[in-house]
Amino acid sequence: MTWTQSPMARRIHGERLAVLGWGRAVLLQFAHPLVAAGVAEHSSFDEAPVEFLRRTYRTVHAMLGLTFGPEERARAVAARINGIHDRVHGKLTEPAGIFPAGLTYSARDPELLRWVHATLIESALLSWDRFVEPLTAEEKDRYCAEASMVGPLLGVPSDLLPATVSDLDAYLRGMYESGAIHVTRTARTLSARLLSPPLGPLGWPFVELVRLTAVGLLPAPVRSAYGFEWDASKERALQGVGALLRNTRRLVPAALREWPESRTREPPTAPPATSVLEKLVGRVSRG
């Protein structure tokens, strides 16, 4: 089974509600001081509404291209991501947790990419359970295994990425215990921009939903480190939103709740000997 032909990848990434886990994932990524430094130095959240929507559109369609696209599109998406990462490197200007001032960072660092990958996979599984429907342990393991196959396209050996939920949990636990995850002032500044996108009054319901899900799904220690307020009423609101989305989803036609790309290319009943992703990974490995 391969990433582009995987029923779990298609099932999870094809659902529009899956993006509700992204805010949480990004906040966790910012909680790594080297990731936060790279984003602060090489990106910007201070942009007009149109540019914000364009950025969101590009992010969504990159995910869809890797999951559902033909070989040409998947290769182009990976090359575009790698090209962006090539330009993101620098040095910490001040100490950050266990990392000393002057330490160099690079977005092509496999360990940083590993952290980003793990936060996305865990957040996707968590948001799916909360807002769509519960997954079995076997389904979660299959998703983790399938997700690890995209690693070599982005410069990460597939065996470095967690292939089961147990592997994922062990890796995340180790990162928290190591002290590598430390919310800095830079991370707090980035989080404020992330949770206040320039959408104006008409975008208020969407912004509030993003804030509630992103903050509410964070691990409690990370949420506290950011300084986000959370109490029983907010927890009830999060649970209520989850119940509302799950119940409403059952009434919405698949054509509306799924991304169009997920419905345009059905996976073959029997995967060919050399799949699209296998060919791409092979080419990357050969240089």
C-alpha positions in Angstrom: 0.0 0.0 0.0 1.3 3.5 -0.8 0.6 7.1 0.2 -1.2 8.1 -3.0 -3.2 4.9 -3.2 -3.9 4.5 0.6 -7.5 4.4 1.6 -6.7 5.9 5.0 -4.8 8.9 3.5 -7.6 9.4 1.0 -10.3 9.1 3.7 -8.7 11.5 6.1 -7.3 14.1 3.8 -10.3 14.0 1.6 -12.6 15.4 4.3 -12.8 19.2 4.6 -13.2 18.9 8.4 -9.6 17.5 8.6 -8.2 21.0 8.4 -9.5 21.7 11.9 -6.5 19.9 13.3 -4.0 22.2 11.5 -4.2 25.0 14.0 -3.2 22.7 16.8 -0.4 21.2 14.7 1.1 24.7 13.9 1.0 25.8 17.5 2.9 22.6 18.5 5.4 23.3 15.7 5.9 26.9 17.0 6.6 25.4 20.4 9.9 24.0 19.0 12.3 27.0 19.3 14.1 26.3 16.1 10.9 26.0 14.1 9.6 29.2 15.6 12.8 31.0 14.8 12.7 29.9 11.2 9.1 30.9 10.7 9.6 34.3 12.4 12.7 35.1 10.3 11.4 33.8 6.9 7.7 34.1 6.9 5.0 36.6 7.8 1.4 36.4 9.1 1.0 40.2 8.7 -0.8 40.2 5.4 -4.0 41.4 3.8 -7.1 39.1 3.7 -6.6 38.2 0.1 -3.0 37.1 0.6 -4.1 35.1 3.7 -6.7 33.3 1.7 -4.2 32.6 -1.1 -1.7 31.2 1.5 -4.4 29.0 2.9 -5.4 27.8 -0.6 -1.8 26.9 -1.4 -1.4 25.0 1.8 -4.6 23.0 1.3 -3.8 22.2 -2.3 -0.3 21.1 -1.5 -1.7 18.5 0.8 -4.3 17.4 -1.8 -1.6 17.3 -4.5 0.6 14.9 -2.4 -2.4 12.7 -1.5 -4.5 12.6 -4.7 -2.4 14.1 -7.5 -0.8 12.2 -10.4 3.0 11.8 -10.4 3.7 15.1 -12.1 1.7 17.1 -9.5 3.1 15.2 -6.5 6.6 15.8 -7.8 5.9 19.5 -8.3 4.4 19.9 -4.8 7.4 18.2 -3.2 9.9 20.3 -5.2 8.0 23.5 -4.3 8.1 22.6 -0.5 11.8 21.6 -0.7 12.6 24.9 -2.5 10.9 26.9 0.3 12.8 24.9 2.9 16.1 25.5 1.1 15.8 29.2 1.9 14.9 28.8 5.6 18.1 28.7 7.7 19.8 30.9 10.3 20.9 31.2 13.9 19.2 31.6 17.2 19.7 35.2 18.4 19.1 34.3 22.1 18.9 31.1 24.2 15.7 29.2 23.9 15.1 26.3 26.3 17.8 23.8 25.8 19.1 25.5 22.7 21.9 28.0 23.1 22.2 31.4 21.3 24.0 31.1 18.0 22.8 27.6 17.3 22.2 27.2 13.6 18.9 25.8 12.2 17.7 24.7 8.8 14.2 23.8 7.6 15.8 20.8 5.8 17.0 19.4 9.1 15.4 15.9 9.2 14.8 16.2 12.9 12.8 19.4 12.6 10.9 17.9 9.7 10.2 14.8 11.9 8.7 17.1 14.5 6.5 18.9 12.0 5.4 15.6 10.5 4.5 14.1 13.9 2.5 17.1 15.0 0.5 17.0 11.7 -0.2 13.3 11.9 -1.2 13.3 15.6 -3.4 16.4 15.1 -5.1 14.8 12.1 -6.0 11.7 14.1 -7.1 13.7 17.1 -9.3 16.0 15.1 -10.8 13.2 13.1 -11.8 11.4 16.3 -13.3 14.6 17.7 -15.1 16.1 14.7 -15.7 13.3 12.3 -15.9 9.8 13.8 -13.7 7.5 16.0 -11.0 5.5 14.3 -9.9 2.1 15.3 -6.4 1.4 16.6 -5.7 -0.5 13.4 -6.9 2.4 11.2 -4.6 4.8 13.1 -1.6 2.5 12.7 -2.3 2.2 9.0 -2.5 6.0 8.6 0.8 6.4 10.5 2.5 3.8 8.3 1.2 5.3 5.1 2.2 8.8 6.2 5.8 7.8 6.8 6.1 7.0 3.1 6.0 10.6 2.1 9.2 11.4 4.1 11.9 10.7 1.4 10.2 13.1 -1.0 10.8 15.9 1.6 14.3 14.7 2.6 13.3 12.6 5.6 14.2 8.8 5.6 10.9 6.9 6.0 12.3 4.9 8.9 12.8 8.1 10.9 9.1 8.7 10.9 6.6 6.9 13.3 5.0 4.0 11.6 2.4 3.2 14.3 0.5 5.1 16.9 2.7 3.6 19.6 5.8 4.9 17.8 4.2 8.3 17.4 3.3 8.5 21.1 6.8 7.4 22.2 8.4 10.0 19.9 6.2 12.8 21.2 6.7 11.8 24.8 10.4 11.8 24.3 10.4 15.2 22.7 8.4 16.7 25.7 10.7 15.0 28.2 13.9 16.1 26.5 13.1 19.8 27.0 13.3 20.5 23.2 9.7 21.8 23.3 9.8 25.2 24.9 7.4 28.0 24.1 9.3 31.2 23.5 8.3 34.8 23.2 8.7 34.3 19.4 6.2 31.4 19.5 3.7 33.5 21.5 4.0 36.3 19.0 3.5 33.9 16.1 0.5 32.2 17.8 -1.2 35.5 18.3 -1.0 36.2 14.6 -2.0 32.7 13.7 -5.2 32.9 15.8 -6.1 36.4 14.6 -6.2 36.1 10.8 -7.1 39.2 8.9 -10.6 38.2 7.9 -12.6 41.1 9.3 -16.1 40.8 10.9 -17.5 38.4 8.3 -14.7 35.9 9.2 -15.4 36.0 12.9 -17.3 32.6 13.2 -14.4 30.9 11.3 -11.7 32.6 13.5 -13.5 31.7 16.7 -13.8 28.0 15.5 -10.1 28.0 14.7 -9.2 29.4 18.1 -11.4 27.0 20.0 -10.1 23.9 18.3 -6.5 24.9 18.0 -6.2 25.9 21.7 -8.6 23.3 23.1 -6.8 20.3 21.5 -3.3 21.3 22.7 -1.7 19.2 25.4 -2.4 21.1 28.7 1.2 21.9 29.5 1.8 23.4 26.1 -1.4 25.4 26.3 -0.3 26.7 29.7 3.1 27.6 28.4 1.5 29.7 25.7 -0.6 31.5 28.3 -3.9 30.5 26.8 -6.8 30.6 29.1 -8.9 27.4 29.3 -11.7 26.4 31.7 -14.7 24.1 32.0 -16.9 26.4 29.9 -14.5 26.4 27.0 -14.1 22.6 27.3 -17.9 22.2 27.1 -17.9 24.5 24.1 -15.3 22.4 22.4 -17.3 19.2 23.1 -20.5 20.9 21.8 -18.8 21.9 18.6 -17.5 18.4 18.2 -21.0 16.9 18.6 -22.5 19.5 16.3 -20.0 18.8 13.5 -20.3 15.0 13.8 -24.1 15.1 13.7 -24.3 17.7 11.0 -21.8 15.9 8.8 -24.1 12.9 8.5 -26.7 15.1 6.8 -24.2 16.7 4.4 -23.7 15.1 0.9 -20.3 13.8 0.3 -19.8 16.2 -2.6 -20.0 19.1 -0.1 -18.0 17.7 2.8 -15.1 16.3 0.7 -12.5 18.1 -1.4 -13.2 17.8 -5.1 -9.7 16.3 -5.7 -10.6 13.3 -3.4 -13.4 12.4 -5.8 -11.7 12.7 -9.1 -9.2 9.8 -9.0 -10.2 6.5 -7.4 -7.4 4.2 -6.3 -6.8 1.1 -8.4 -8.2 -2.2 -7.0 -4.8 -3.8 -7.3 -1.7 -1.4 -6.9 0.8 -1.8 -9.7 4.2 -3.2 -9.0 5.8 0.3 -9.1 3.4 2.9 -7.8 3.6 6.6 -8.3 5.0 7.3 -4.8 7.5 4.4 -5.0 8.9 5.8 -8.3 9.2 9.2 -6.8 10.9 7.9 -3.6 13.2 5.8 -5.7 14.3 8.9 -7.8 14.9 11.0 -4.6 16.9 8.2 -3.0 19.1 7.9 -6.2 19.6 11.7 -6.2 
